[in-house]
Amino acid sequence: MLQKLNERIQGVVAWVVIVLITITFALFGVEYYLQSRQDSNSAQAEVNGQPISKQAFEMNYRRSRQSHDQSKLTTAIDNQLKQQVLDNMIVNQISMESARFNGFEVDASQANAAIVNIPQFQEDGHFSADRYQQALNGALFTPQSFQKEVRQGMLLNQQRFAFIGTAFALPNEISRFVKLYMQTRNYDYLEIPTSLFSKTEHVTESEMAGYYKQHQKEFLTPEQVNVDYIQLSMADIKQTINITDEQLSHYYEENQSNFYTPAQWRVAHILLAVSADSSKEEQKRIQQAAEDTYTTVLKNPVLFEQEAKRVSSDKISAIHGGELPWIIAGQSEFDKTLLGLTKPGEISLPAKTKHGYEIFKLIEYKPSAIKTLASVKDQIKNQLLSDQAQSKYSQLLEQISDLSYQTPDSLITVAEALKLPIQQSVPFSRQGGPTHFTQNKAMINAAFSHDVLTLGNNSEPIQLNNDTVVVLRVNKHFPSIEKSLAEVKPVIEQKVILSKAKVAVQQLGEALLHTENNASELERLTNENHLQWKSVSHVSRESDAITGAINQMAFNLPRMNAQEGKPLENGDYVIVRLKSINDGNVDALDKEQVASITQQIEASYGMMDYDLYVSDLMSHANIVKH
């Protein structure tokens, strides 16, 4: 059980940490800088005597606020969001306190191990310090604060998955679940499409005028704005940086260890393999055979190729006289053996490797060397360019945040201080505009937020991507206006026709439902309207072969021969008649299926146990909100 628990914790924790980090990066943006304006010593709440600082609360609130459509954030919703954020922080504080009390802990090395395995920080399958730093800069995390977030997430998951990993389900619970969840049903259904009546419906001028009068608010031109904005871009910063030859030379001299070309050997080998289960006597025999072969080829090196073909266990290389691909220093287990081979024709003593005993003959040797400055000049230049641009970008990012906050009624001060142009967008609505910039969701939310649109302030810095932020303000607001009846008459005509057709199909559907005991009337109505019943058999709850709403109706029917009719979302009407119920049978499943279902049920039980546990902790905690 402990091994099973450990495996579950490791696997799920890794997944949850990745999701947690992805969401944090998506939502955090540049809000980090604003936390410095809060009083870190004052408390928003106290939990069992431990404070939750206003600074921490404000940071979490801003993260959550960024995930909402800013244009729809009313005062009531905003207050509700603040309460929700504080409640979640209280639950986390209590849960972490409990986890540590119960012996759970995550140290810095475990958090670091999780971080280096996060796909967002990897390049070509390996951890990339550049991508890591770039991502942190983009989210305005410090390495320390990010590591703390990861440690806390892993700690909470340890305790949570302890409940999941130790929960269990009884055999009769598994059987009952399979009986219901894996149940299939046989049923008939009849669809009555609105198209049956929409072609015959007619709309009068008075009906269209009446509809327009009742629904005028539906026929509005979209509200639009165009914005002035300042853009801070890593690509633009790189264009302003000049790397001198002196800087290139200095970096080359200071970092020559990075420009070594490792030694390389092209060798042939003779392998006398030793199996893992061979006896000591057998190993000694093979070792002696290797020494005898070495003596032979050392006396007469021209026999090496012949001996490789005759005795080598590596039959693939033996075809070519034992020749192997180039071996690069530091990339194999043979370095110690090959270090002594520098002249073509030299033969090594038999070496014990994981494969057995091997004898190497040097064919060609390339000694280690330092790459010339000329050969790595472009590489160094790109590195220096990235480093300097990253440093300048971080500095300007802090400036743009501070200055736009200090002078919220204008972008001129920011533009002059940072020597950045004020640009202007094309008009766009809450649904976006024609350009890539006006389609950015974060930018749209900021432009239509209460603070920017109504109060006329600069926006907070908006993260467009890892290398670009903008600060914007509304230049011009275009309120929505009502369209005339003449402009929307074709749309209204189709809406009225559809509305009439929906009424007609529902009336026909209800008439068909009332004829369930009158077969002749049922047949007459279906024939007159060219309708046809369809039958399905052994359909599961999750089947995608049938429209979801229809299948759900079938599984909501309580017994065989029951029927129900209701409109679908598109206006069509459907009648479903249940014919039979086929219960799931656990005995029909193989062991892997039963094990998978059992694991799901146990995980569900474990989560319920954990929720009850946290609820009990909350009920006994001393919580004070300020």
C-alpha positions as CSV (number, residue, x, y, z in Angstrom):
1,M,0.0,0.0,0.0
2,L,2.8,2.4,0.9
3,Q,4.5,1.8,-2.5
4,K,1.2,2.2,-4.3
5,L,0.6,5.5,-2.4
6,N,4.1,6.8,-3.2
7,E,3.6,6.0,-7.0
8,R,0.3,7.8,-7.0
9,I,1.6,10.8,-5.2
10,Q,4.7,11.2,-7.4
11,G,2.7,10.9,-10.6
12,V,-0.2,13.1,-9.7
13,V,1.9,15.7,-8.0
14,A,4.0,16.2,-11.1
15,W,0.8,16.7,-13.1
16,V,-0.8,19.0,-10.7
17,V,2.3,21.1,-10.3
18,I,2.6,21.6,-14.1
19,V,-1.1,22.6,-14.3
20,L,-0.7,25.0,-11.3
21,I,2.3,26.6,-12.9
22,T,0.7,26.9,-16.3
23,I,-2.3,28.7,-14.8
24,T,-0.2,30.9,-12.6
25,F,1.9,32.1,-15.6
26,A,-1.3,32.7,-17.6
27,L,-3.0,34.8,-14.9
28,F,-0.2,36.5,-13.0
29,G,1.1,38.9,-15.7
30,V,2.7,42.0,-14.3
31,E,0.7,42.2,-11.1
32,Y,3.8,41.3,-9.1
33,Y,5.2,44.8,-9.2
34,L,2.0,46.2,-7.7
35,Q,2.3,44.2,-4.6
36,S,5.2,46.4,-3.5
37,R,2.7,49.2,-2.9
38,Q,1.0,47.2,-0.2
39,D,1.8,47.3,3.5
40,S,3.4,43.9,4.0
41,N,3.3,44.1,7.8
42,S,-0.5,44.4,8.2
43,A,-2.7,41.4,8.2
44,Q,-5.8,40.7,6.2
45,A,-6.7,37.8,8.4
46,E,-5.3,35.6,11.2
47,V,-5.5,31.8,11.2
48,N,-4.7,30.1,14.5
49,G,-2.5,33.1,15.3
50,Q,-0.7,33.1,12.0
51,P,-1.3,36.2,9.8
52,I,-2.3,36.4,6.2
53,S,-0.7,39.6,5.0
54,K,-2.6,42.2,3.0
55,Q,0.3,42.1,0.5
56,A,-0.2,38.3,-0.1
57,F,-4.0,38.8,-0.2
58,E,-3.7,41.6,-2.7
59,M,-1.4,39.6,-5.0
60,N,-3.8,36.6,-5.0
61,Y,-6.8,38.8,-5.5
62,R,-5.2,40.4,-8.5
63,R,-4.4,37.0,-10.0
64,S,-8.0,35.9,-9.7
65,R,-9.3,39.2,-11.0
66,Q,-7.2,38.8,-14.2
67,S,-9.0,35.5,-15.0
68,H,-12.3,37.3,-15.2
69,D,-13.8,39.4,-18.0
70,Q,-12.9,42.9,-16.7
71,S,-15.8,44.5,-18.5
72,K,-18.3,42.3,-16.6
73,L,-16.8,42.9,-13.1
74,T,-19.5,44.7,-11.1
75,T,-18.9,46.0,-7.6
76,A,-20.9,43.1,-6.2
77,I,-19.0,40.5,-8.2
78,D,-15.7,42.1,-7.3
79,N,-16.6,42.0,-3.5
80,Q,-17.6,38.4,-3.9
81,L,-14.3,37.6,-5.6
82,K,-12.3,39.2,-2.8
83,Q,-14.2,37.2,-0.2
84,Q,-13.6,34.0,-2.2
85,V,-9.9,34.7,-2.5
86,L,-9.6,35.3,1.2
87,D,-11.5,32.1,2.0
88,N,-9.3,30.1,-0.3
89,M,-6.2,31.5,1.4
90,I,-7.5,30.6,4.8
91,V,-8.2,27.1,3.7
92,N,-4.7,26.7,2.3
93,Q,-3.2,28.1,5.4
94,I,-5.0,25.7,7.6
95,S,-4.3,22.8,5.3
96,M,-0.6,23.5,5.2
97,E,-0.5,23.8,9.0
98,S,-2.2,20.5,9.2
99,A,0.1,18.9,6.6
100,R,3.3,19.9,8.5
101,F,1.8,18.8,11.8
102,N,1.2,15.3,10.2
103,G,4.7,15.0,9.1
104,F,4.4,16.1,5.4
105,E,7.1,18.3,4.0
106,V,8.7,19.4,0.7
107,D,12.2,20.7,0.8
108,A,13.9,23.1,-1.7
109,S,15.6,20.2,-3.6
110,Q,12.3,18.5,-4.2
111,A,10.7,21.7,-5.5
112,N,13.7,22.3,-7.7
113,A,13.5,18.8,-9.1
114,A,9.9,19.4,-10.0
115,I,10.7,22.8,-11.6
116,V,13.4,21.5,-13.9
117,N,11.0,18.8,-15.2
118,I,8.3,21.3,-16.2
119,P,7.9,21.2,-20.0
120,Q,7.6,25.0,-20.2
121,F,11.2,25.3,-19.0
122,Q,12.7,22.7,-21.3
123,E,14.3,22.9,-24.7
124,D,15.2,19.8,-26.7
125,G,14.2,17.7,-23.7
126,H,16.5,19.4,-21.3
127,F,16.0,22.2,-18.7
128,S,16.8,25.6,-20.2
129,A,18.0,28.3,-17.8
130,D,17.2,30.9,-20.5
131,R,13.6,29.8,-20.9
132,Y,13.2,29.5,-17.2
133,Q,14.5,33.0,-16.6
134,Q,12.5,34.4,-19.5
135,A,9.3,32.8,-18.1
136,L,9.9,34.1,-14.6
137,N,10.6,37.6,-16.0
138,G,7.4,37.4,-18.1
139,A,5.4,36.4,-15.0
140,L,7.4,38.8,-12.8
141,F,8.3,36.0,-10.3
142,T,11.6,35.8,-8.5
143,P,13.2,32.4,-8.4
144,Q,12.6,32.4,-4.6
145,S,8.9,33.3,-4.8
146,F,8.3,30.8,-7.6
147,Q,10.0,28.0,-5.7
148,K,7.9,28.9,-2.6
149,E,4.7,28.6,-4.7
150,V,5.8,25.2,-6.0
151,R,6.7,23.9,-2.5
152,Q,3.4,24.9,-1.1
153,G,1.5,23.3,-4.0
154,M,3.4,20.0,-3.6
155,L,3.0,20.1,0.2
156,L,-0.8,20.4,-0.1
157,N,-0.9,17.7,-2.7
158,Q,1.1,15.3,-0.5
159,Q,-1.6,15.5,2.2
160,R,-4.5,15.4,-0.4
161,F,-3.1,12.3,-2.1
162,A,-2.5,10.5,1.2
163,F,-6.3,10.4,1.5
164,I,-6.7,9.3,-2.1
165,G,-4.0,6.7,-1.8
166,T,-5.4,5.1,1.3
167,A,-9.1,5.0,0.4
168,F,-10.7,1.7,-0.5
169,A,-13.9,0.4,-2.1
170,L,-15.8,-2.8,-1.3
171,P,-16.6,-5.4,-3.9
172,N,-20.4,-4.7,-3.7
173,E,-19.7,-1.0,-4.2
174,I,-17.8,-1.8,-7.4
175,S,-20.6,-4.0,-8.6
176,R,-23.3,-1.4,-7.9
177,F,-21.3,1.3,-9.7
178,V,-20.7,-0.9,-12.8
179,K,-24.4,-1.9,-12.8
180,L,-25.5,1.8,-13.0
181,Y,-22.6,3.5,-14.8
182,M,-22.0,0.9,-17.4
183,Q,-25.7,0.4,-18.1
184,T,-26.9,0.5,-21.7
185,R,-30.4,1.2,-23.0
186,N,-32.5,0.4,-26.1
187,Y,-34.9,3.1,-27.2
188,D,-36.7,4.7,-30.1
189,Y,-36.7,8.4,-30.8
190,L,-38.6,10.7,-33.2
191,E,-37.2,14.1,-34.2
192,I,-39.5,16.9,-35.5
193,P,-37.3,19.6,-37.2
194,T,-38.3,23.2,-37.3
195,S,-37.6,23.1,-41.0
196,L,-40.9,21.2,-41.3
197,F,-42.7,24.4,-40.7
198,S,-40.2,27.3,-41.4
199,K,-40.7,27.1,-45.1
200,T,-44.5,27.6,-44.8
201,E,-44.5,30.3,-42.2
202,H,-45.2,33.9,-43.2
203,V,-44.4,37.1,-41.3
204,T,-46.4,40.3,-41.6
205,E,-44.9,43.8,-41.4
206,S,-46.8,44.4,-38.1
207,E,-45.3,41.2,-36.6
208,M,-41.8,42.4,-37.6
209,A,-42.4,45.9,-36.2
210,G,-43.8,44.4,-32.9
211,Y,-40.8,42.1,-32.6
212,Y,-38.4,45.0,-33.2
213,K,-40.2,47.1,-30.6
214,Q,-39.9,44.4,-28.0
215,H,-36.3,43.5,-28.7
216,Q,-34.7,46.8,-29.6
217,K,-31.8,46.2,-27.2
218,E,-30.8,43.1,-29.3
219,F,-30.2,45.2,-32.4
220,L,-27.4,47.5,-31.3
221,T,-24.1,48.4,-33.1
222,P,-21.3,47.0,-30.9
223,E,-19.7,49.3,-28.4
224,Q,-16.2,50.1,-29.5
225,V,-13.0,51.9,-28.4
226,N,-9.7,52.7,-29.9
227,V,-6.8,53.0,-27.5
228,D,-3.4,54.7,-27.3
229,Y,-0.7,52.4,-26.0
230,I,3.0,52.1,-25.3
231,Q,4.6,48.8,-26.1
232,L,7.7,47.5,-24.4
233,S,9.3,44.7,-26.5
234,M,12.3,42.6,-26.1
235,A,12.8,42.5,-29.8
236,D,12.8,46.3,-30.0
237,I,15.3,46.5,-27.2
238,K,17.7,44.2,-28.9
239,Q,17.7,46.5,-31.9
240,T,19.2,49.3,-29.7
241,I,22.1,47.2,-28.2
242,N,25.5,47.3,-29.8
243,I,28.0,44.5,-28.9
244,T,31.6,45.6,-29.3
245,D,34.6,43.4,-30.3
246,E,36.1,44.2,-26.9
247,Q,33.1,42.7,-25.2
248,L,33.2,39.6,-27.4
249,S,36.9,39.1,-26.6
250,H,36.4,39.6,-22.9
251,Y,33.5,37.1,-22.7
252,Y,35.5,34.6,-24.7
253,E,38.5,34.9,-22.3
254,E,36.3,34.6,-19.2
255,N,34.3,31.6,-20.5
256,Q,36.8,29.5,-22.5
257,S,35.7,26.4,-20.6
258,N,32.4,26.7,-22.5
259,F,34.1,26.5,-25.9
260,Y,36.1,23.3,-25.6
261,T,35.7,20.7,-28.3
262,P,36.0,17.3,-26.4
263,A,38.5,14.7,-27.5
264,Q,37.1,12.1,-30.0
265,W,38.2,8.6,-30.9
266,R,37.4,6.3,-33.8
267,V,38.2,2.8,-32.7
268,A,37.6,-0.8,-33.5
269,H,36.8,-3.2,-30.6
270,I,36.7,-6.9,-29.7
271,L,34.0,-7.7,-27.2
272,L,34.0,-10.9,-25.2
273,A,30.5,-10.7,-23.5
274,V,29.8,-11.7,-20.0
275,S,26.2,-12.6,-19.2
276,A,24.6,-11.4,-15.9
277,D,24.0,-14.9,-14.6
278,S,27.5,-16.3,-15.5
279,S,29.4,-18.1,-12.8
280,K,32.7,-16.9,-11.4
281,E,34.5,-19.7,-13.2
282,E,32.9,-18.6,-16.5
283,Q,33.9,-15.0,-15.9
284,K,37.5,-16.0,-15.2
285,R,37.5,-18.1,-18.4
286,I,36.2,-15.1,-20.5
287,Q,38.8,-12.8,-18.8
288,Q,41.6,-15.2,-19.7
289,A,40.3,-15.4,-23.3
290,A,40.4,-11.6,-23.5
291,E,44.0,-11.5,-22.3
292,D,45.0,-14.2,-24.8
293,T,43.3,-12.3,-27.6
294,Y,45.1,-9.1,-26.4
295,T,48.4,-10.8,-26.5
296,T,47.8,-12.1,-30.0
297,V,46.7,-8.7,-31.5
298,L,49.5,-6.8,-29.6
299,K,52.1,-9.0,-31.2
300,N,50.6,-8.7,-34.6
301,P,48.1,-5.7,-34.9
302,V,47.1,-6.6,-38.4
303,L,45.3,-9.6,-37.0
304,F,42.9,-7.3,-35.0
305,E,40.3,-7.2,-37.8
306,Q,40.5,-11.0,-38.2
307,E,40.2,-11.6,-34.5
308,A,37.2,-9.2,-34.2
309,K,35.4,-11.2,-36.9
310,R,36.3,-14.5,-35.2
311,V,35.7,-14.0,-31.5
312,S,33.9,-10.7,-30.9
313,S,30.4,-11.0,-29.4
314,D,29.4,-7.8,-31.1
315,K,28.5,-9.4,-34.4
316,I,27.3,-6.2,-36.0
317,S,30.6,-4.3,-35.7
318,A,32.5,-7.5,-36.3
319,I,31.3,-7.4,-39.9
320,H,33.4,-4.3,-40.3
321,G,36.4,-5.5,-38.3
322,G,35.0,-4.3,-35.0
323,E,34.9,-0.6,-36.1
324,L,32.6,1.7,-34.0
325,P,31.2,5.2,-34.6
326,W,33.1,8.1,-33.2
327,I,33.3,8.2,-29.4
328,I,33.2,11.6,-27.8
329,A,34.8,12.2,-24.4
330,G,32.3,12.5,-21.6
331,Q,29.5,10.7,-23.5
332,S,30.4,7.0,-22.8
333,E,31.8,4.8,-20.2
334,F,35.0,4.2,-22.2
335,D,36.8,7.5,-21.4
336,K,39.3,6.1,-18.9
337,T,40.2,3.3,-21.2
338,L,40.6,5.5,-24.3
339,L,42.5,8.3,-22.7
340,G,45.7,6.4,-23.2
341,L,45.1,6.0,-26.9
342,T,46.4,8.9,-28.9
343,K,48.3,7.3,-31.8
344,P,46.6,5.3,-34.6
345,G,47.3,1.6,-34.2
346,E,47.6,1.7,-30.4
347,I,45.7,-1.2,-28.6
348,S,44.3,-1.0,-25.1
349,L,44.5,-3.6,-22.4
350,P,41.3,-5.6,-21.9
351,A,38.8,-3.4,-20.0
352,K,35.9,-4.6,-17.9
353,T,32.7,-2.9,-19.0
354,K,29.1,-3.5,-18.4
355,H,29.0,-5.7,-21.6
356,G,32.0,-7.8,-20.7
357,Y,35.7,-7.5,-21.6
358,E,36.6,-5.2,-24.4
359,I,39.8,-4.5,-26.3
360,F,40.1,-1.2,-28.3
361,K,42.4,-0.4,-31.3
362,L,42.7,3.3,-32.2
363,I,42.0,4.2,-35.8
364,E,41.8,8.0,-35.6
365,Y,42.1,10.5,-32.8
366,K,41.0,14.1,-32.5
367,P,42.4,15.8,-29.4
368,S,40.4,18.3,-27.3
369,A,40.7,21.9,-28.4
370,I,39.4,25.3,-27.7
371,K,37.2,26.7,-30.4
372,T,38.6,29.9,-31.9
373,L,37.0,33.2,-31.2
374,A,36.1,33.6,-34.8
375,S,34.2,30.3,-34.9
376,V,32.1,31.2,-31.8
377,K,31.8,35.0,-32.3
378,D,28.1,34.8,-33.4
379,Q,27.2,32.5,-30.5
380,I,28.8,34.9,-28.0
381,K,27.2,37.9,-29.6
382,N,23.7,36.3,-29.4
383,Q,24.3,35.4,-25.7
384,L,25.5,38.9,-24.8
385,L,22.7,40.4,-26.7
386,S,20.1,38.3,-24.9
387,D,21.6,38.9,-21.5
388,Q,21.8,42.7,-21.9
389,A,18.3,42.9,-23.5
390,Q,16.9,40.8,-20.7
391,S,18.5,43.0,-18.1
392,K,17.3,46.2,-19.7
393,Y,13.8,44.8,-20.3
394,S,13.4,44.0,-16.6
395,Q,14.5,47.5,-15.7
396,L,12.2,49.2,-18.1
397,L,9.3,46.9,-17.1
398,E,9.6,48.1,-13.5
399,Q,9.7,51.8,-14.8
400,I,6.7,51.4,-17.0
401,S,4.7,49.9,-14.2
402,D,5.7,52.6,-11.7
403,L,5.3,55.6,-14.1
404,S,2.0,54.5,-15.5
405,Y,0.7,54.1,-12.0
406,Q,2.0,57.5,-10.8
407,T,0.6,59.4,-13.7
408,P,-2.6,57.5,-14.5
409,D,-4.2,60.2,-16.7
410,S,-1.6,60.3,-19.4
411,L,0.9,58.1,-21.3
412,I,3.1,61.1,-22.2
413,T,5.3,60.9,-19.1
414,V,5.9,57.2,-19.6
415,A,6.6,57.7,-23.3
416,E,9.1,60.5,-22.7
417,A,10.9,58.7,-19.8
418,L,11.3,55.4,-21.7
419,K,11.7,57.0,-25.1
420,L,8.9,54.9,-26.5
421,P,6.3,56.1,-29.1
422,I,2.6,56.3,-28.3
423,Q,0.8,54.1,-30.8
424,Q,-2.9,53.9,-31.6
425,S,-5.1,50.9,-32.3
426,V,-8.0,50.6,-34.8
427,P,-11.5,50.6,-33.2
428,F,-12.5,47.3,-31.7
429,S,-15.4,45.9,-29.7
430,R,-15.6,43.6,-26.6
431,Q,-15.4,40.7,-29.1
432,G,-12.1,42.0,-30.5
433,G,-11.0,43.7,-33.7
434,P,-9.3,42.9,-37.0
435,T,-5.6,43.0,-35.9
436,H,-3.6,40.6,-33.8
437,F,-3.3,43.2,-31.1
438,T,-7.0,43.9,-30.9
439,Q,-7.8,40.2,-30.6
440,N,-5.7,39.8,-27.4
441,K,-8.1,38.9,-24.7
442,A,-6.1,40.5,-21.9
443,M,-5.9,43.7,-23.8
444,I,-9.7,43.7,-24.6
445,N,-10.5,43.1,-20.9
446,A,-8.2,46.0,-19.8
447,A,-9.6,48.4,-22.4
448,F,-13.2,47.8,-21.4
449,S,-12.5,47.6,-17.6
450,H,-14.2,50.1,-15.3
451,D,-10.9,51.6,-14.3
452,V,-9.8,52.3,-17.8
453,L,-13.0,52.9,-19.7
454,T,-15.1,54.7,-17.1
455,L,-12.5,56.4,-14.9
456,G,-10.1,57.2,-17.7
457,N,-7.0,55.8,-16.1
458,N,-4.0,54.1,-17.7
459,S,-4.2,50.3,-17.6
460,E,-1.9,48.2,-15.6
461,P,0.9,46.7,-17.7
462,I,-0.6,43.9,-19.8
463,Q,1.4,40.8,-20.7
464,L,0.9,40.1,-24.5
465,N,3.5,37.4,-24.5
466,N,6.8,36.5,-22.6
467,D,8.7,39.3,-24.4
468,T,6.1,42.1,-24.8
469,V,4.0,44.2,-22.4
470,V,1.8,47.2,-23.1
471,V,0.2,50.0,-21.1
472,L,-2.9,51.5,-22.7
473,R,-5.6,54.1,-22.2
474,V,-8.8,54.8,-24.1
475,N,-8.4,57.4,-26.8
476,K,-12.1,57.4,-28.0
477,H,-15.2,55.6,-26.9
478,F,-17.9,54.7,-29.5
479,P,-21.1,53.8,-27.5
480,S,-23.5,51.3,-29.0
481,I,-26.5,52.7,-30.9
482,E,-29.8,51.1,-32.0
483,K,-30.1,49.9,-35.5
484,S,-33.1,50.9,-37.5
485,L,-35.9,48.5,-38.4
486,A,-35.0,48.6,-42.1
487,E,-31.4,47.5,-41.2
488,V,-32.4,44.5,-39.3
489,K,-35.7,43.5,-41.0
490,P,-34.2,40.4,-42.7
491,V,-32.8,39.2,-39.4
492,I,-36.1,39.8,-37.6
493,E,-38.0,37.9,-40.3
494,Q,-35.9,34.8,-39.8
495,K,-36.3,35.1,-36.0
496,V,-40.1,35.3,-36.2
497,I,-40.3,32.4,-38.6
498,L,-38.1,30.3,-36.3
499,S,-40.2,31.3,-33.3
500,K,-43.4,30.3,-35.0
501,A,-41.8,27.0,-36.2
502,K,-40.7,26.2,-32.7
503,V,-44.3,26.6,-31.5
504,A,-45.6,24.4,-34.3
505,V,-43.2,21.6,-33.7
506,Q,-43.9,21.6,-30.0
507,Q,-47.6,21.4,-30.7
508,L,-47.1,18.5,-33.1
509,G,-44.8,16.8,-30.6
510,E,-47.3,17.1,-27.8
511,A,-50.1,15.8,-30.0
512,L,-47.9,12.7,-30.8
513,L,-47.3,12.1,-27.1
514,H,-51.1,12.1,-26.4
515,T,-51.6,9.4,-29.1
516,E,-49.5,6.8,-27.4
517,N,-52.6,4.6,-26.9
518,N,-54.0,5.3,-30.3
519,A,-51.8,3.6,-32.9
520,S,-53.8,4.6,-35.9
521,E,-53.7,8.3,-35.0
522,L,-50.0,8.1,-34.2
523,E,-49.4,6.5,-37.6
524,R,-51.5,9.2,-39.4
525,L,-49.6,12.1,-37.8
526,T,-46.2,10.7,-38.5
527,N,-47.1,9.9,-42.1
528,E,-48.7,13.2,-42.8
529,N,-45.6,15.0,-41.6
530,H,-43.1,12.6,-43.1
531,L,-41.6,11.7,-39.8
532,Q,-39.8,8.4,-39.0
533,W,-39.0,6.7,-35.7
534,K,-35.3,5.7,-35.2
535,S,-34.2,2.8,-33.0
536,V,-30.9,2.5,-31.1
537,S,-29.6,-0.5,-29.1
538,H,-27.2,-1.0,-26.3
539,V,-26.3,2.7,-26.1
540,S,-24.1,3.8,-23.2
541,R,-24.4,7.0,-21.1
542,E,-21.3,8.5,-22.8
543,S,-22.1,7.4,-26.3
544,D,-21.3,10.0,-29.0
545,A,-23.2,8.1,-31.7
546,I,-26.4,9.9,-30.6
547,T,-27.1,13.6,-29.9
548,G,-26.2,14.1,-26.2
549,A,-29.5,15.7,-25.3
550,I,-31.5,12.8,-26.8
551,N,-29.4,10.2,-25.0
552,Q,-29.7,12.0,-21.7
553,M,-33.5,12.0,-22.1
554,A,-33.4,8.2,-22.6
555,F,-31.3,7.7,-19.5
556,N,-33.6,10.0,-17.4
557,L,-36.6,7.8,-18.2
558,P,-37.4,5.8,-15.0
559,R,-38.8,2.5,-16.5
560,M,-39.4,0.6,-19.7
561,N,-42.1,1.8,-22.1
562,A,-41.9,5.3,-20.6
563,Q,-41.6,8.2,-23.0
564,E,-40.9,11.9,-22.9
565,G,-40.8,14.8,-25.3
566,K,-39.0,18.1,-25.1
567,P,-37.5,20.9,-27.4
568,L,-33.8,20.8,-28.2
569,E,-31.5,23.8,-28.1
570,N,-31.9,24.4,-31.9
571,G,-35.7,24.5,-31.6
572,D,-36.4,20.9,-32.9
573,Y,-38.6,18.7,-30.8
574,V,-37.8,15.1,-29.9
575,I,-39.7,12.3,-28.4
576,V,-37.9,9.4,-26.8
577,R,-39.5,6.0,-25.9
578,L,-37.6,3.6,-23.7
579,K,-37.7,-0.1,-24.7
580,S,-35.3,-1.9,-22.4
581,I,-32.6,-1.4,-19.8
582,N,-29.4,-3.5,-19.8
583,D,-27.5,-3.3,-16.5
584,G,-23.7,-3.4,-16.4
585,N,-22.1,-6.6,-15.2
586,V,-18.8,-6.5,-13.4
587,D,-18.2,-10.2,-14.3
588,A,-18.0,-9.2,-17.9
589,L,-15.1,-6.9,-17.4
590,D,-11.4,-8.0,-17.4
591,K,-9.1,-7.4,-14.5
592,E,-7.6,-4.2,-15.9
593,Q,-11.0,-2.6,-16.4
594,V,-12.1,-3.6,-12.8
595,A,-8.8,-2.2,-11.5
596,S,-9.3,1.1,-13.3
597,I,-12.8,1.5,-12.1
598,T,-11.8,0.6,-8.5
599,Q,-9.1,3.2,-8.6
600,Q,-11.5,5.9,-9.8
601,I,-14.0,5.1,-7.1
602,E,-11.3,5.0,-4.4
603,A,-9.9,8.4,-5.6
604,S,-13.5,9.8,-5.4
605,Y,-13.8,8.4,-1.8
606,G,-10.4,9.8,-0.9
607,M,-11.3,13.3,-2.2
608,M,-14.6,13.2,-0.2
609,D,-12.7,12.1,2.9
610,Y,-10.2,14.9,2.4
611,D,-12.9,17.5,1.9
612,L,-14.5,16.4,5.2
613,Y,-11.2,16.5,6.9
614,V,-10.5,20.1,5.8
615,S,-14.1,21.0,6.8
616,D,-13.4,19.7,10.3
617,L,-10.2,21.6,10.5
618,M,-12.0,24.8,9.5
619,S,-14.7,24.3,12.1
620,H,-12.0,24.0,14.9
621,A,-9.7,26.8,13.6
622,N,-9.4,30.2,15.2
623,I,-10.1,32.6,12.2
624,V,-10.1,36.3,12.5
625,K,-10.8,38.5,9.4
626,H,-9.8,42.2,9.6
